[in-house]
Amino acid sequence: SQQGEEDPQALSIQEGENATMNCSYKTSINNLQWYRQNSGRGLVHLILIRSNEREKHSGRLRVTLDTSKKSSSLLITASRAADTASYFCATDPGNAGKSTFGDGTTLTVKP
Amino acid sequence: DAGVIQSPRHEVTEMGQEVTLRCKPISGHDYLFWYRQTMMRGLELLIYFNNNVPIDDSGMPEDRFSAKMPNASFSTLKIQPSEPRDSAVYFCASSPDAGVSGYTFGSGTRLTVV
């Protein structure tokens, strides 16, 4: 099974609202990454958080990591219609090239 | 840099035919990865290369799949013979450091085998 599992599977909100999606994983990690995938496109790297970090910000994105609970969350503030996409977490176990991706959360932001 | 470039974007082929997918990684990225994405199985790592050498091909589903990287700027993923269950989106990604700092993905090839 996938190392990272996102929750919820789908999320629908109004423009301007905040969106929170979660990722749980099973084994220890070196870092955790979040990606966005627009329909019909490849994944785009959003943000990376290392195992010794608890929180990280990038623009309207806020990522938290709780290694004791083996979970991470991605918060998108003041969402826009352009944020409509699927969001994936990827966990790096420290074994080169062996990051695994979750099944993703599909976010729909209604104008 | 134009990013990771994949071709073709779409491929429709008949069962039993050979299919070749192509990828040009970002210049200077020593690692190249091939992934397959389906609704049922999500994003799966098929194989990855370091400095043109295949390092881990444990994700390649069957002997019908093969991948090569003849030089630092080109890789192919070949399926021969193709089957309907191979229908998926195939992504190529590259990284300067085995993905530790992240991957840069191409736009993918949507393969349909009929």
Contacts between the chains, C-beta under 8 A, distances in Angstrom:
chain1	res1	chain2	res2	distance
A	2	B	42	6.1
A	30	B	100	7.1
A	31	B	100	7.1
A	33	B	102	5.6
A	40	B	107	7.9
A	40	B	108	8.0
A	40	B	110	8.0
A	41	B	107	5.7
A	41	B	108	7.4
A	42	B	4	7.5
A	42	B	91	5.7
A	42	B	93	7.7
A	42	B	105	3.4
A	42	B	106	5.4
A	42	B	107	4.9
A	42	B	108	5.4
A	43	B	43	7.8
A	43	B	91	7.4
A	43	B	93	7.8
A	43	B	103	7.3
A	43	B	105	4.6
A	44	B	105	7.2
A	45	B	102	4.1
A	45	B	103	6.6
A	45	B	104	7.0
A	48	B	101	6.7
A	48	B	102	5.9
A	88	B	43	7.1
A	90	B	103	7.8
A	92	B	99	6.6
A	92	B	100	6.1
A	96	B	50	8.0
A	96	B	55	7.8
A	96	B	98	3.8
A	96	B	99	7.5
A	96	B	100	7.4
A	97	B	31	6.6
A	97	B	33	7.0
A	97	B	45	7.7
A	97	B	48	4.7
A	97	B	50	7.6
A	97	B	55	6.4
A	97	B	56	6.1
A	97	B	98	4.7
A	97	B	99	5.8
A	98	B	45	7.5
A	98	B	56	7.5
A	99	B	99	4.9
A	99	B	103	7.5
A	100	B	45	7.5
A	101	B	42	6.5
A	101	B	43	4.2
A	102	B	42	7.3
A	103	B	42	4.7
A	104	B	42	7.3
